[in-house]
Amino acid sequence: MTIWIDADACPRVIKEIVFRASERLNLPVMLVANKPLSKHHSRLVSSVVVDAGPDVADDYIAEQATAQDLVITADIPLAARIVAKGATGIDPRGELYIEDNVGERLSMRDLMQSLRTEGLVQGGPAQFGMTDRQRFASSLDRVLTRMVRETKPKTTG
């Protein structure tokens, strides 16, 4: 099991929360970005710098992640690809991407993008705040607890 982070747009505070969880549970983390990232102080954290370009990091994550992995991304098209593979996705605000909601979220994203292009809607998501950070930490803890429990071998006795 690996935790993948779509690192280009992921808030630093979210990465720090993931790094702490990684250490606590001894889980590897892979940061993927199209620009060099700062050094990490954990043997469990690695990074990959992909070529610049739209969706290059997303394509790398979608190709490499397995059904046992967790992907942290705000990119809904990537989340849809991850969910289709059977992997688990979560956004930096703590929302879990699941089969039941990712299609709807993708449609809403496309609609809002179209409305912004037409000039009918301005702006994007609200500023990232303390509540988002707390919601993410809580959601991450629940998801990782479930995933670790599911990957542990069953003992017979």
C-alpha positions as a printed Julia matrix, in Angstrom:
157×3 Matrix{Float64}:
   0.0     0.0     0.0
   1.34    3.41   -1.04
   0.0     6.91   -0.45
   0.27    8.94   -3.66
   0.11   12.74   -3.56
  -0.64   14.87   -6.59
   1.9    17.31   -5.21
   1.82   20.31   -7.54
  -1.27   21.88   -5.99
  -1.45   20.04   -2.66
  -1.19   22.42    0.31
   2.0    21.98    2.36
   0.01   21.46    5.57
  -1.77   18.48    3.96
   1.57   16.95    2.96
   2.79   17.35    6.55
  -0.3    15.57    7.9
   0.28   12.73    5.43
   3.98   12.5     6.37
   3.07   12.12   10.06
   0.5     9.42    9.26
   3.07    7.68    7.06
   5.57    7.54    9.92
   2.95    6.38   12.41
   1.75    3.54   10.16
   5.04    2.85    8.34
   3.48    3.5     4.92
   5.39    4.77    1.89
   4.44    8.1     0.33
   5.12    9.04   -3.27
   4.93   12.71   -4.25
   4.43   13.35   -7.97
   4.99   16.81   -9.44
   6.21   18.48  -12.59
   8.7    20.67  -10.72
  11.36   19.82   -8.13
  10.08   19.5    -4.57
  11.82   20.31   -1.3
  13.8    17.54    0.38
  12.01   15.18    2.74
  13.3    14.0     6.08
  11.71   10.57    6.03
  12.9     7.33    4.5
   9.24    6.63    3.66
   8.78    9.7     1.44
   9.93    9.66   -2.18
   9.24   11.99   -5.05
   9.04   11.78   -8.8
   9.41   14.8   -11.06
   7.58   14.24  -14.34
   7.77   16.31  -17.5
   5.92   19.62  -17.55
   2.56   19.65  -19.25
  -1.12   19.28  -18.53
  -2.06   16.04  -16.81
   1.45   14.51  -16.98
   1.58   14.03  -13.2
  -2.02   12.79  -13.22
  -1.22   10.28  -15.96
   1.79    9.01  -13.99
  -0.26    8.54  -10.82
  -3.14    6.88  -12.68
  -0.73    4.44  -14.33
   1.27    3.6   -11.21
  -1.35    3.49   -8.44
  -2.9     0.15   -7.61
  -6.24   -0.8    -6.08
  -4.55   -1.05   -2.65
  -3.29    2.56   -2.77
  -4.57    5.89   -1.52
  -4.36    8.92   -3.82
  -4.61   12.46   -2.5
  -5.67   14.91   -5.19
  -7.95   17.85   -5.83
  -8.06   16.88   -9.52
 -11.46   15.31  -10.12
 -10.64   13.73  -13.51
  -7.68   11.97  -11.85
  -9.94   10.93   -8.98
 -12.38    9.39  -11.47
  -9.55    7.38  -13.03
  -8.35    6.23   -9.61
 -11.8     5.15   -8.48
 -12.32    3.27  -11.75
  -9.13    1.33  -10.95
 -10.47    0.4    -7.53
  -8.08    2.66   -5.61
  -9.18    5.07   -2.91
  -9.07    8.83   -3.44
  -9.4    11.75   -1.07
  -9.2    15.47   -1.72
  -7.19   17.91    0.43
 -10.41   19.05    2.09
 -11.16   15.53    3.33
 -13.84   14.53    0.82
 -13.62   10.87   -0.15
 -13.92   10.04   -3.83
 -16.09    6.98   -4.26
 -17.94    5.36   -7.13
 -21.21    6.89   -5.94
 -20.0    10.52   -6.04
 -17.07   10.87   -8.43
 -19.21   10.95  -11.59
 -21.43   13.66  -10.13
 -18.39   15.66   -9.0
 -16.84   15.34  -12.45
 -20.05   16.6   -14.09
 -20.26   19.52  -11.65
 -16.62   20.4   -12.29
 -17.2    20.41  -16.04
 -20.32   22.56  -15.66
 -18.55   25.1   -13.44
 -15.58   25.23  -15.82
 -17.96   25.91  -18.7
 -19.78   28.64  -16.74
 -16.45   30.29  -15.85
 -15.36   30.17  -19.5
 -18.64   31.85  -20.5
 -18.09   34.53  -17.84
 -21.24   33.55  -15.98
 -19.4    32.49  -12.82
 -16.22   33.86  -11.34
 -13.79   32.49   -8.8
 -13.03   29.02   -7.62
 -13.19   27.1    -4.37
 -13.14   28.9    -1.05
  -9.8    29.61    0.59
  -8.26   26.61    2.37
  -8.71   26.97    6.13
  -8.34   25.33    9.54
 -11.65   23.48    9.21
 -10.48   21.96    5.93
  -7.24   20.84    7.54
  -9.07   19.22   10.46
 -11.58   17.54    8.16
  -8.73   16.17    6.03
  -6.81   14.83    9.05
  -9.92   13.11   10.4
 -10.87   11.65    7.04
  -7.31   10.49    6.36
  -7.18    8.73    9.71
 -10.46    6.9     9.06
  -9.46    5.89    5.52
  -5.99    4.7     6.48
  -7.29    2.76    9.48
  -9.76    0.95    7.23
  -7.22    0.33    4.46
  -4.52   -0.97    6.82
  -7.04   -3.26    8.51
  -8.14   -4.61    5.11
  -4.55   -5.33    3.98
  -3.44   -7.14    7.12
  -3.36  -10.92    6.65
  -6.07  -12.81    8.48
  -4.86  -15.08   11.23
  -6.51  -18.38   11.94
  -6.56  -19.81   15.36
